[in-house]
């Protein structure tokens, strides 16, 4: 989390990625370090010991904290301009524009719809790969 905040302070668009069990801690660390509304995305826990297929299901699936498509959360976090809510409570100046052009996401406007269709087709398959209970 600290690295993401330092990159943002330097003007580099950043989305911190965490496992969902650390959502509360990640938000607390961001707030304490002067960037309470830093952009974050979450994947399910655990990631260690998961197969490539299981990890792919994590990033092709929904963010377990926001419920939004993980990749959409990531792309929008990197490209969308910071608004008043994003900069509320900042302890540093972050007026420099994002380095990535919003047009990148707009250009891929069909991605979300296409992904939603694919997501619907594969939801049951992914559900079998993504653990719903903590590993023992």
SEMILUM-918638 format. One record per atom (N, C-alpha, C): atom name; x, y, z; residue in one letter. Coordinates in nm, 2 decimals, padded with zeros to 4 digits. Example, Ala and Ser with C-alpha at 12.3 -4.5 7.8 and 13.67 -1.06 7.14 Angstrom:
<'N' <01.32 -00.57 00.78> 'A'>
<'CA' <01.23 -00.45 00.78> 'A'>
<'C' <01.32 -00.33 00.78> 'A'>
<'N' <01.28 -00.22 00.71> 'S'>
<'CA' <01.37 -00.11 00.71> 'S'>
<'C' <01.29 00.00 00.79> 'S'>
//
This chain:
<'N' <00.08 -00.12 00.00> 'X'>
<'CA' <00.00 00.00 00.00> 'X'>
<'C' <00.09 00.12 00.00> 'X'>
<'N' <00.19 00.12 00.08> 'X'>
<'CA' <00.28 00.24 00.08> 'X'>
<'C' <00.34 00.27 -00.05> 'X'>
<'N' <00.38 00.17 -00.13> 'X'>
<'CA' <00.44 00.20 -00.26> 'X'>
<'C' <00.33 00.26 -00.35> 'X'>
<'N' <00.21 00.22 -00.35> 'X'>
<'CA' <00.10 00.28 -00.43> 'X'>
<'C' <00.09 00.43 -00.40> 'X'>
<'N' <00.09 00.46 -00.27> 'X'>
<'CA' <00.07 00.60 -00.23> 'X'>
<'C' <00.19 00.68 -00.28> 'X'>
<'N' <00.31 00.63 -00.26> 'X'>
<'CA' <00.43 00.70 -00.31> 'X'>
<'C' <00.43 00.72 -00.46> 'X'>
<'N' <00.38 00.62 -00.54> 'X'>
<'CA' <00.37 00.64 -00.68> 'X'>
<'C' <00.27 00.75 -00.72> 'X'>
<'N' <00.16 00.75 -00.65> 'X'>
<'CA' <00.05 00.85 -00.67> 'X'>
<'C' <00.11 00.99 -00.63> 'X'>
<'N' <00.19 01.00 -00.53> 'X'>
<'CA' <00.25 01.13 -00.49> 'X'>
<'C' <00.34 01.17 -00.60> 'X'>
<'N' <00.40 01.08 -00.67> 'X'>
<'CA' <00.49 01.11 -00.78> 'X'>
<'C' <00.42 01.13 -00.91> 'X'>
<'N' <00.29 01.12 -00.91> 'X'>
<'CA' <00.21 01.15 -01.03> 'X'>
<'C' <00.19 01.03 -01.12> 'X'>
<'N' <00.22 00.91 -01.07> 'X'>
<'CA' <00.19 00.79 -01.14> 'X'>
<'C' <00.06 00.73 -01.10> 'X'>
<'N' <-00.03 00.71 -01.20> 'X'>
<'CA' <-00.16 00.65 -01.17> 'X'>
<'C' <-00.14 00.51 -01.11> 'X'>
<'N' <-00.21 00.48 -01.00> 'X'>
<'CA' <-00.18 00.35 -00.93> 'X'>
<'C' <-00.32 00.30 -00.88> 'X'>
<'N' <-00.33 00.17 -00.89> 'X'>
<'CA' <-00.44 00.09 -00.83> 'X'>
<'C' <-00.37 -00.01 -00.74> 'X'>
<'N' <-00.38 -00.01 -00.61> 'X'>
<'CA' <-00.33 -00.11 -00.52> 'X'>
<'C' <-00.42 -00.23 -00.53> 'X'>
<'N' <-00.35 -00.35 -00.54> 'X'>
<'CA' <-00.43 -00.47 -00.55> 'X'>
<'C' <-00.40 -00.55 -00.42> 'X'>
<'N' <-00.50 -00.60 -00.35> 'X'>
<'CA' <-00.49 -00.67 -00.23> 'X'>
<'C' <-00.58 -00.79 -00.23> 'X'>
<'N' <-00.56 -00.89 -00.14> 'X'>
<'CA' <-00.66 -00.99 -00.12> 'X'>
<'C' <-00.77 -00.93 -00.03> 'X'>
<'N' <-00.90 -00.98 -00.05> 'X'>
<'CA' <-01.01 -00.93 00.01> 'X'>
<'C' <-01.01 -00.93 00.17> 'X'>
<'N' <-00.93 -01.02 00.23> 'X'>
<'CA' <-00.93 -01.02 00.37> 'X'>
<'C' <-00.85 -00.90 00.43> 'X'>
<'N' <-00.78 -00.83 00.35> 'X'>
<'CA' <-00.71 -00.71 00.39> 'X'>
<'C' <-00.77 -00.58 00.36> 'X'>
<'N' <-00.90 -00.58 00.31> 'X'>
<'CA' <-00.97 -00.46 00.27> 'X'>
<'C' <-00.97 -00.36 00.38> 'X'>
<'N' <-01.01 -00.39 00.50> 'X'>
<'CA' <-01.02 -00.30 00.61> 'X'>
<'C' <-00.88 -00.24 00.64> 'X'>
<'N' <-00.78 -00.33 00.65> 'X'>
<'CA' <-00.65 -00.28 00.68> 'X'>
<'C' <-00.59 -00.19 00.57> 'X'>
<'N' <-00.61 -00.23 00.44> 'X'>
<'CA' <-00.56 -00.14 00.33> 'X'>
<'C' <-00.63 00.00 00.34> 'X'>
<'N' <-00.75 00.00 00.36> 'X'>
<'CA' <-00.82 00.14 00.37> 'X'>
<'C' <-00.77 00.22 00.49> 'X'>
<'N' <-00.74 00.15 00.60> 'X'>
<'CA' <-00.69 00.22 00.72> 'X'>
<'C' <-00.55 00.27 00.69> 'X'>
<'N' <-00.47 00.19 00.63> 'X'>
<'CA' <-00.33 00.24 00.59> 'X'>
<'C' <-00.33 00.35 00.50> 'X'>
<'N' <-00.42 00.35 00.40> 'X'>
<'CA' <-00.43 00.46 00.30> 'X'>
<'C' <-00.47 00.59 00.37> 'X'>
<'N' <-00.57 00.58 00.46> 'X'>
<'CA' <-00.62 00.70 00.54> 'X'>
<'C' <-00.50 00.75 00.62> 'X'>
<'N' <-00.44 00.67 00.70> 'X'>
<'CA' <-00.33 00.71 00.79> 'X'>
<'C' <-00.21 00.78 00.71> 'X'>
<'N' <-00.19 00.73 00.58> 'X'>
<'CA' <-00.08 00.78 00.50> 'X'>
<'C' <-00.12 00.90 00.41> 'X'>
<'N' <-00.24 00.96 00.44> 'X'>
<'CA' <-00.28 01.08 00.37> 'X'>
<'C' <-00.35 01.06 00.23> 'X'>
<'N' <-00.39 00.94 00.20> 'X'>
<'CA' <-00.47 00.92 00.08> 'X'>
<'C' <-00.59 00.83 00.10> 'X'>
<'N' <-00.69 00.88 00.17> 'X'>
<'CA' <-00.80 00.80 00.22> 'X'>
<'C' <-00.88 00.74 00.11> 'X'>
<'N' <-00.88 00.80 -00.01> 'X'>
<'CA' <-00.96 00.75 -00.12> 'X'>
<'C' <-00.88 00.69 -00.23> 'X'>
<'N' <-00.76 00.63 -00.20> 'X'>
<'CA' <-00.68 00.57 -00.30> 'X'>
<'C' <-00.76 00.46 -00.37> 'X'>
<'N' <-00.72 00.45 -00.50> 'X'>
<'CA' <-00.79 00.34 -00.57> 'X'>
<'C' <-00.74 00.21 -00.54> 'X'>
<'N' <-00.83 00.11 -00.51> 'X'>
<'CA' <-00.78 -00.02 -00.48> 'X'>
<'C' <-00.87 -00.12 -00.54> 'X'>
<'N' <-00.82 -00.24 -00.57> 'X'>
<'CA' <-00.90 -00.35 -00.62> 'X'>
<'C' <-00.86 -00.47 -00.54> 'X'>
<'N' <-00.95 -00.57 -00.53> 'X'>
<'CA' <-00.93 -00.68 -00.45> 'X'>
<'C' <-00.96 -00.82 -00.52> 'X'>
<'N' <-00.88 -00.92 -00.48> 'X'>
<'CA' <-00.90 -01.05 -00.53> 'X'>
<'C' <-00.92 -01.14 -00.41> 'X'>
<'N' <-00.98 -01.26 -00.44> 'X'>
<'CA' <-01.01 -01.35 -00.32> 'X'>
<'C' <-00.88 -01.40 -00.26> 'X'>
<'N' <-00.89 -01.44 -00.14> 'X'>
<'CA' <-00.78 -01.50 -00.06> 'X'>
<'C' <-00.82 -01.65 -00.07> 'X'>
<'N' <-00.72 -01.74 -00.08> 'X'>
<'CA' <-00.58 -01.73 -00.09> 'X'>
<'C' <-00.53 -01.72 -00.24> 'X'>
<'N' <-00.41 -01.67 -00.25> 'X'>
<'CA' <-00.35 -01.67 -00.39> 'X'>
<'C' <-00.24 -01.77 -00.39> 'X'>
<'N' <-00.17 -01.79 -00.28> 'X'>
<'CA' <-00.06 -01.88 -00.27> 'X'>
<'C' <-00.11 -02.03 -00.29> 'X'>
<'N' <-00.04 -02.10 -00.38> 'X'>
<'CA' <-00.08 -02.24 -00.40> 'X'>
<'C' <-00.19 -02.26 -00.50> 'X'>
<'N' <-00.24 -02.15 -00.56> 'X'>
<'CA' <-00.35 -02.17 -00.65> 'X'>
<'C' <-00.30 -02.20 -00.79> 'X'>
<'N' <-00.37 -02.27 -00.87> 'X'>
<'CA' <-00.33 -02.30 -01.01> 'X'>
<'C' <-00.34 -02.18 -01.10> 'X'>
<'N' <-00.28 -02.18 -01.21> 'X'>
<'CA' <-00.29 -02.06 -01.30> 'X'>
<'C' <-00.44 -02.04 -01.34> 'X'>
<'N' <-00.52 -02.15 -01.36> 'X'>
<'CA' <-00.66 -02.14 -01.39> 'X'>
<'C' <-00.74 -02.07 -01.28> 'X'>
<'N' <-00.71 -02.10 -01.16> 'X'>
<'CA' <-00.77 -02.04 -01.04> 'X'>
<'C' <-00.74 -01.89 -01.03> 'X'>
<'N' <-00.61 -01.86 -01.05> 'X'>
<'CA' <-00.57 -01.72 -01.05> 'X'>
<'C' <-00.64 -01.64 -01.16> 'X'>
<'N' <-00.64 -01.70 -01.28> 'X'>
<'CA' <-00.71 -01.63 -01.39> 'X'>
<'C' <-00.86 -01.61 -01.36> 'X'>
<'N' <-00.92 -01.71 -01.29> 'X'>
<'CA' <-01.06 -01.69 -01.26> 'X'>
<'C' <-01.08 -01.57 -01.16> 'X'>
<'N' <-00.98 -01.55 -01.07> 'X'>
<'CA' <-00.98 -01.44 -00.98> 'X'>
<'C' <-00.98 -01.30 -01.06> 'X'>
<'N' <-00.89 -01.29 -01.16> 'X'>
<'CA' <-00.88 -01.16 -01.23> 'X'>
<'C' <-00.99 -01.14 -01.33> 'X'>
<'N' <-01.05 -01.25 -01.38> 'X'>
<'CA' <-01.16 -01.24 -01.48> 'X'>
<'C' <-01.29 -01.23 -01.41> 'X'>
<'N' <-01.29 -01.25 -01.28> 'X'>
<'CA' <-01.42 -01.25 -01.21> 'X'>
<'C' <-01.44 -01.11 -01.14> 'X'>
<'N' <-01.53 -01.12 -01.04> 'X'>
<'CA' <-01.57 -00.99 -00.97> 'X'>
<'C' <-01.47 -00.96 -00.86> 'X'>
<'N' <-01.45 -00.84 -00.83> 'X'>
<'CA' <-01.38 -00.79 -00.71> 'X'>
<'C' <-01.47 -00.83 -00.59> 'X'>
<'N' <-01.42 -00.91 -00.50> 'X'>
<'CA' <-01.51 -00.96 -00.39> 'X'>
<'C' <-01.55 -00.85 -00.29> 'X'>
<'N' <-01.49 -00.73 -00.30> 'X'>
<'CA' <-01.52 -00.62 -00.21> 'X'>
<'C' <-01.62 -00.53 -00.27> 'X'>
<'N' <-01.60 -00.49 -00.40> 'X'>
<'CA' <-01.69 -00.39 -00.47> 'X'>
<'C' <-01.80 -00.46 -00.54> 'X'>
<'N' <-01.78 -00.59 -00.58> 'X'>
<'CA' <-01.87 -00.66 -00.66> 'X'>
<'C' <-01.87 -00.63 -00.81> 'X'>
<'N' <-01.77 -00.54 -00.84> 'X'>
<'CA' <-01.76 -00.50 -00.99> 'X'>
<'C' <-01.66 -00.60 -01.05> 'X'>
<'N' <-01.66 -00.60 -01.18> 'X'>
<'CA' <-01.56 -00.68 -01.26> 'X'>
<'C' <-01.42 -00.63 -01.22> 'X'>
<'N' <-01.33 -00.72 -01.18> 'X'>
<'CA' <-01.20 -00.69 -01.13> 'X'>
<'C' <-01.12 -00.60 -01.24> 'X'>
<'N' <-01.12 -00.65 -01.36> 'X'>
<'CA' <-01.04 -00.58 -01.46> 'X'>
<'C' <-01.10 -00.45 -01.50> 'X'>
<'N' <-01.23 -00.43 -01.49> 'X'>
<'CA' <-01.29 -00.30 -01.51> 'X'>
<'C' <-01.25 -00.21 -01.40> 'X'>
<'N' <-01.25 -00.26 -01.28> 'X'>
<'CA' <-01.21 -00.18 -01.16> 'X'>
<'C' <-01.06 -00.13 -01.18> 'X'>
<'N' <-00.98 -00.22 -01.23> 'X'>
<'CA' <-00.84 -00.19 -01.25> 'X'>
<'C' <-00.82 -00.08 -01.36> 'X'>
<'N' <-00.88 -00.11 -01.47> 'X'>
<'CA' <-00.87 -00.01 -01.59> 'X'>
<'C' <-00.92 00.13 -01.55> 'X'>
<'N' <-01.04 00.13 -01.49> 'X'>
<'CA' <-01.10 00.26 -01.46> 'X'>
<'C' <-01.01 00.33 -01.35> 'X'>
<'N' <-00.96 00.26 -01.26> 'X'>
<'CA' <-00.88 00.32 -01.16> 'X'>
<'C' <-00.75 00.38 -01.21> 'X'>
<'N' <-00.70 00.32 -01.32> 'X'>
<'CA' <-00.58 00.37 -01.38> 'X'>
<'C' <-00.60 00.49 -01.48> 'X'>
<'N' <-00.72 00.50 -01.53> 'X'>
<'CA' <-00.75 00.59 -01.64> 'X'>
<'C' <-00.85 00.71 -01.60> 'X'>
<'N' <-00.94 00.68 -01.51> 'X'>
<'CA' <-01.04 00.79 -01.48> 'X'>
<'C' <-00.97 00.90 -01.41> 'X'>
<'N' <-01.00 01.03 -01.44> 'X'>
<'CA' <-00.94 01.14 -01.37> 'X'>
<'C' <-00.98 01.14 -01.22> 'X'>
<'N' <-00.90 01.19 -01.14> 'X'>
<'CA' <-00.93 01.20 -01.00> 'X'>
<'C' <-01.04 01.31 -00.98> 'X'>
<'N' <-01.14 01.28 -00.91> 'X'>
<'CA' <-01.25 01.38 -00.88> 'X'>
<'C' <-01.23 01.43 -00.74> 'X'>
<'N' <-01.33 01.52 -00.70> 'X'>
<'CA' <-01.32 01.58 -00.57> 'X'>
<'C' <-01.32 01.47 -00.46> 'X'>
<'N' <-01.40 01.37 -00.47> 'X'>
<'CA' <-01.40 01.26 -00.37> 'X'>
<'C' <-01.27 01.19 -00.36> 'X'>
<'N' <-01.20 01.17 -00.48> 'X'>
<'CA' <-01.07 01.10 -00.48> 'X'>
<'C' <-00.96 01.18 -00.40> 'X'>
<'N' <-00.97 01.32 -00.42> 'X'>
<'CA' <-00.87 01.40 -00.36> 'X'>
<'C' <-00.90 01.45 -00.22> 'X'>
<'N' <-01.02 01.42 -00.17> 'X'>
<'CA' <-01.07 01.46 -00.04> 'X'>
<'C' <-00.98 01.40 00.07> 'X'>
<'N' <-00.92 01.48 00.15> 'X'>
<'CA' <-00.84 01.43 00.26> 'X'>
<'C' <-00.69 01.40 00.22> 'X'>
<'N' <-00.65 01.43 00.10> 'X'>
<'CA' <-00.51 01.41 00.06> 'X'>
<'C' <-00.42 01.50 00.14> 'X'>
<'N' <-00.31 01.45 00.17> 'X'>
<'CA' <-00.21 01.53 00.24> 'X'>
<'C' <-00.10 01.58 00.15> 'X'>
<'N' <-00.12 01.57 00.01> 'X'>
<'CA' <-00.02 01.62 -00.08> 'X'>
<'C' <-00.10 01.66 -00.21> 'X'>
<'N' <-00.03 01.74 -00.29> 'X'>
<'CA' <-00.10 01.79 -00.42> 'X'>
<'C' <-00.10 01.68 -00.52> 'X'>
<'N' <-00.22 01.65 -00.57> 'X'>
<'CA' <-00.23 01.55 -00.68> 'X'>
<'C' <-00.32 01.60 -00.79> 'X'>
<'N' <-00.28 01.72 -00.84> 'X'>
<'CA' <-00.35 01.79 -00.95> 'X'>
<'C' <-00.30 01.75 -01.09> 'X'>
<'N' <-00.19 01.69 -01.10> 'X'>
<'CA' <-00.13 01.65 -01.22> 'X'>
<'C' <-00.23 01.55 -01.29> 'X'>
<'N' <-00.25 01.56 -01.42> 'X'>
<'CA' <-00.35 01.46 -01.48> 'X'>
<'C' <-00.29 01.32 -01.48> 'X'>
<'N' <-00.38 01.23 -01.49> 'X'>
<'CA' <-00.34 01.09 -01.50> 'X'>
<'C' <-00.26 01.07 -01.62> 'X'>
<'N' <-00.16 00.98 -01.62> 'X'>
<'CA' <-00.07 00.95 -01.73> 'X'>
<'C' <-00.14 00.87 -01.84> 'X'>
<'N' <-00.24 00.79 -01.80> 'X'>
<'CA' <-00.31 00.71 -01.90> 'X'>
<'C' <-00.43 00.79 -01.95> 'X'>
<'N' <-00.46 00.79 -02.07> 'X'>
<'CA' <-00.57 00.86 -02.13> 'X'>
<'C' <-00.70 00.78 -02.11> 'X'>
<'N' <-00.80 00.85 -02.06> 'X'>
<'CA' <-00.94 00.79 -02.04> 'X'>
<'C' <-00.98 00.72 -02.17> 'X'>
<'N' <-00.94 00.77 -02.29> 'X'>
<'CA' <-00.98 00.72 -02.42> 'X'>
<'C' <-00.95 00.57 -02.43> 'X'>
<'N' <-00.85 00.52 -02.36> 'X'>
<'CA' <-00.81 00.38 -02.36> 'X'>
<'C' <-00.93 00.30 -02.32> 'X'>
<'N' <-01.00 00.34 -02.21> 'X'>
<'CA' <-01.11 00.26 -02.16> 'X'>
<'C' <-01.23 00.29 -02.25> 'X'>
<'N' <-01.25 00.42 -02.29> 'X'>
<'CA' <-01.36 00.45 -02.38> 'X'>
<'C' <-01.35 00.37 -02.51> 'X'>
<'N' <-01.23 00.36 -02.56> 'X'>
<'CA' <-01.21 00.29 -02.69> 'X'>
<'C' <-01.25 00.14 -02.67> 'X'>
<'N' <-01.24 00.09 -02.55> 'X'>
<'CA' <-01.27 -00.05 -02.53> 'X'>
<'C' <-01.41 -00.06 -02.46> 'X'>
<'N' <-01.50 00.03 -02.50> 'X'>
<'CA' <-01.63 00.04 -02.44> 'X'>
<'C' <-01.71 -00.09 -02.44> 'X'>
<'N' <-01.69 -00.17 -02.54> 'X'>
<'CA' <-01.76 -00.30 -02.54> 'X'>
<'C' <-01.70 -00.40 -02.45> 'X'>
<'N' <-01.58 -00.38 -02.39> 'X'>
<'CA' <-01.52 -00.48 -02.31> 'X'>
<'C' <-01.61 -00.52 -02.20> 'X'>
<'N' <-01.67 -00.43 -02.13> 'X'>
<'CA' <-01.76 -00.47 -02.01> 'X'>
<'C' <-01.87 -00.55 -02.06> 'X'>
<'N' <-01.94 -00.52 -02.17> 'X'>
<'CA' <-02.06 -00.59 -02.21> 'X'>
<'C' <-02.01 -00.73 -02.26> 'X'>
<'N' <-01.90 -00.74 -02.33> 'X'>
<'CA' <-01.85 -00.86 -02.38> 'X'>
<'C' <-01.81 -00.95 -02.27> 'X'>
<'N' <-01.74 -00.89 -02.17> 'X'>
<'CA' <-01.70 -00.96 -02.05> 'X'>
<'C' <-01.81 -01.01 -01.97> 'X'>
<'N' <-01.92 -00.93 -01.96> 'X'>
<'CA' <-02.04 -00.97 -01.89> 'X'>
<'C' <-02.10 -01.10 -01.95> 'X'>
<'N' <-02.11 -01.10 -02.08> 'X'>
<'CA' <-02.16 -01.22 -02.15> 'X'>
<'C' <-02.07 -01.34 -02.12> 'X'>
<'N' <-01.94 -01.32 -02.13> 'X'>
<'CA' <-01.85 -01.43 -02.11> 'X'>
<'C' <-01.85 -01.47 -01.96> 'X'>
<'N' <-01.86 -01.37 -01.87> 'X'>
<'CA' <-01.87 -01.40 -01.73> 'X'>
<'C' <-01.99 -01.48 -01.70> 'X'>
<'N' <-02.11 -01.45 -01.76> 'X'>
<'CA' <-02.23 -01.52 -01.73> 'X'>
<'C' <-02.21 -01.67 -01.77> 'X'>
<'N' <-02.15 -01.69 -01.89> 'X'>
<'CA' <-02.13 -01.82 -01.94> 'X'>
<'C' <-02.04 -01.91 -01.86> 'X'>
<'N' <-01.94 -01.84 -01.79> 'X'>
<'CA' <-01.84 -01.91 -01.72> 'X'>
<'C' <-01.86 -01.90 -01.56> 'X'>
<'N' <-01.96 -01.84 -01.52> 'X'>
<'CA' <-01.97 -01.81 -01.37> 'X'>
<'C' <-01.97 -01.94 -01.29> 'X'>
<'N' <-02.05 -02.04 -01.34> 'X'>
<'CA' <-02.05 -02.17 -01.27> 'X'>
<'C' <-01.92 -02.24 -01.26> 'X'>
<'N' <-01.85 -02.23 -01.38> 'X'>
<'CA' <-01.72 -02.29 -01.39> 'X'>
<'C' <-01.62 -02.22 -01.29> 'X'>
<'N' <-01.62 -02.09 -01.29> 'X'>
<'CA' <-01.53 -02.01 -01.20> 'X'>
<'C' <-01.57 -02.04 -01.05> 'X'>
<'N' <-01.70 -02.05 -01.03> 'X'>
<'CA' <-01.74 -02.07 -00.89> 'X'>
<'C' <-01.69 -02.19 -00.83> 'X'>
<'N' <-01.67 -02.29 -00.91> 'X'>
<'CA' <-01.61 -02.42 -00.87> 'X'>
<'C' <-01.46 -02.40 -00.84> 'X'>
<'N' <-01.39 -02.30 -00.90> 'X'>
<'CA' <-01.25 -02.28 -00.88> 'X'>
<'C' <-01.22 -02.19 -00.76> 'X'>
<'N' <-01.31 -02.10 -00.73> 'X'>
<'CA' <-01.29 -02.00 -00.63> 'X'>
<'C' <-01.35 -02.05 -00.50> 'X'>
<'N' <-01.26 -02.07 -00.40> 'X'>
<'CA' <-01.31 -02.12 -00.27> 'X'>
<'C' <-01.40 -02.02 -00.20> 'X'>
<'N' <-01.50 -02.07 -00.14> 'X'>
<'CA' <-01.59 -01.98 -00.07> 'X'>
<'C' <-01.57 -01.99 00.08> 'X'>
<'N' <-01.50 -02.09 00.13> 'X'>
<'CA' <-01.46 -02.11 00.27> 'X'>
<'C' <-01.31 -02.09 00.28> 'X'>
<'N' <-01.26 -02.04 00.39> 'X'>
<'CA' <-01.12 -02.03 00.41> 'X'>
<'C' <-01.05 -02.17 00.41> 'X'>
<'N' <-00.94 -02.18 00.35> 'X'>
<'CA' <-00.86 -02.31 00.35> 'X'>
<'C' <-00.83 -02.35 00.49> 'X'>
<'N' <-00.83 -02.48 00.51> 'X'>
<'CA' <-00.80 -02.53 00.65> 'X'>
<'C' <-00.66 -02.59 00.65> 'X'>
//
